[in-house]
């Protein structure tokens, strides 16, 4: 009754206010992790760019599993790019920080599963690549130092998962810290976002050219189906 008269009511559901961010290092760690986000996005941009080079220059058409891997690479890239975009404003709020690395973590984890599944087609087959839908899986994906590209993709995905975990451990020291909005950090962030956007757009166009006016890719794609669908090539 006294609580009703005074207007000071407390309930078990009431929670204390969120404390202000404690003073931390002068943005050194925050800047380091901003640079790491730039490096992370640039790294996956380079991987996607390498896939496009193999497709366009060497005529190595990606199979459906390869395209799915590229989709998860784009998701991982976009997660880091979100952090870079927020960093260009001078700070990365905790919500955006966790959202960005969360998206990257989902992309890398799912990508590792897909890459691992396709790598098994190479590692478990006695002829260097198991048959998939009547087509030899070994026909897709180059080898780097004798290791199939899908195995390298699996390694990159797994390494990225570990790196994201290590970064999140120090998230309490990096969120809402001041990041220089000008100079080299700004130029690097803008450059990374520009290159990432260009590579993602080119990857989408390449897949559209390969799929044509069809919902699904063929199991063994060997041409740009859109040109045939439009009657430009016979």
N, C-alpha and C positions, 0 to 999 in steps of 0.2 A: 504493500500500500504506500509506504513512504517513497518507494521508487517511482510510483505513478504520480505522486504529488510533486516530486522534485524534477521529474522528467529525465532522470538519469537511470536508464535501464540498461542492463548488461545481460547478454544471453550467452549460452555456451557456444553458439555459432559465431560469435564475434571474433574477429582475428585482428591482431595488432597490425599497425601500418607497416608497409614495407620500408625497411631502413634505407637511408640514402647510401649510395655507393661509397665505400670507404676509400680514403685517399690511397692511391697506389703509385706505381712507378710513373714517371712523366711521359707516358705514352710510348715508351720504347718497345715494350712487348706488343702493344696494340699495333704499332707500325710494322713490327716484324710479322705479325699474323696477317696484316693487310697485304704485305708483300707475298706471303705464302699463298693467300687466296689468289693473287694475280698469277703466281707461278702455277698453281693448281689449274686454273682456268686455261692458262697458256699451254700447259702440258697436254690437256685433253684436246685442245684446239689443234695442237701439232699431231696428235694421234689420228684425229678425224681427217686432218689435211693429208696425212700419209695414206690413209685409206682412199681418199679421193684421187690422189696421185696414181696409186696402183690401178684404180678403176679406169681413169681417163687416159693415162699414158701407156699402161701395160695391158689394157683391155681385160682386167681381172674383175669380172662382174661379181658383186657380193651376193651370196645366197641369202635366203630369208633369215637364217640364224645370224648371219653377219649384220644384216640390217637391224635386227633387234638389238644386237650389241651396240650398234651406233646410236640407237635411240637412248639406251641407258647411258652411253657416254655423253650425249647431249644433256641428259638430265643432271648428271654429275657436274658438267660444265656450267649449266645454268645456276646450280646451287652456289658455286663459288663466284660466278658473275654477279649474283644478287648481293653478295657481301662486298664485292668490289664497287658495285654501283652505290651502295650505301656509304662506303668509305669515302667516295668522292665528295660527299656532303660534309665530311669532317669528323664523323663519328659513326659507329655501328651499334645501334641499340641491341639489347639482349635478344629481343624477339626476332629481329632480322638476322642476327648472328646465328641463332639456333635454327631458324628456318632454312637458311642457306646451307649450312652443313648438314642439316637433316635431309634435305633434298639430295645433296651429294652422296650422303651415306646410303640412301635408298637406291640411287642409281648405281653406285659401285657394288653394292651387295647383290642386287638383281643381275647386274652385268656379269659379275663373277660366276653366278649360277649358270647363265646362258653360255658364257665362254667355256666354263668347265664342262658343260654338257657336250659342246662341239669339240672340245679338245679330246674327249674320250673317243670320238670317231677316228681320230688320228692315232692315239696311243694304244687303243685296244684292238685295232684292225691290223692284221698281219701284212696287208699290202700298202701300208702307209696312209690309208684312209678308207673308212668303211663306206659302203654304198648307202646312199640316202635317197629313197624314192627312185631307185634305178640309176642314179648318177653317182659317180665316185666322189666322196667327200674330199678326197685329196686334191681334187681339181680346184678347190677354193682355198685361198689363203696361201701366201708365200711363206717360205721358211727363212728365218733369220738365224744364222749360225747353226743351221740344221734343226732349229726348233720351229714348229708351225706358228704362224702369226696368232692363232687363237690361244695358244698356250701363253704367248707373251701378253695377250690381252687379259687373260685370267690373272697373270702375275701383276699387271698394272692395276687391275681392279682390287686385288687383295692388298697390295701395298697402299693403295689410296684409302682403303678402309682403316688400316692401321694408322695412317697419317691423320685421318680425320679424328679418330679416337684420341690420339695424342694432343691434337689441337683443342678438342673439347675439354680436356682435363684442365687447361689453363684459361677456360672461357671466363671465369670470374675475374681474371686479371686484365682482360682485353675488351670486354664490352663497355660501351659508352666512354671509352678513352678517346682523347683527342688525336685525330690523324690529320696531318697537313693536307689541306685541300688545294695546294698549289705546288708548283715545282715538279720534281721527278716523280713523286707518288701519283700526282694527278695525271701527268703525261703517260705514265705506265698504265694506269687504270683505264684511261680512255683508249689507249692503243690495244690493250687486251680485249676490251669490250667490242671494239670495232672489228678486230680479226676474228673473234669468236662469232659475232653476228654474221660475218661474211661466210665463214666456213659452215656454220649451221644452215644458212640459206642455200649454199651450194650443195650441201649434203641432201637437203630436202628435194632440190631440183633433180639431182642425180637419181634419187630413188623414184621420183615421179616419172622420169624419162624411162627408167628400167621397167616399172610396173605398167606404165601406159594407162589405159582406161579400164584397168582391172583392179579388183579389191585386193587380191593376193598375188604375190610374186610366184613365178614358177619355181619348182624345186631346183632346177639347173638353169638359171638365166644365162643367156649368152648373147643378148642383143638389147637394144633400147626399143622396147615394145611400143612406146608412144608414137614413134615415127611410122611404124607399120599400121597402127590403129588409125592414124590420120591419113594413110595412103601416101605418105611422102616417100616411103621406101617399099619396094616390092621384092 
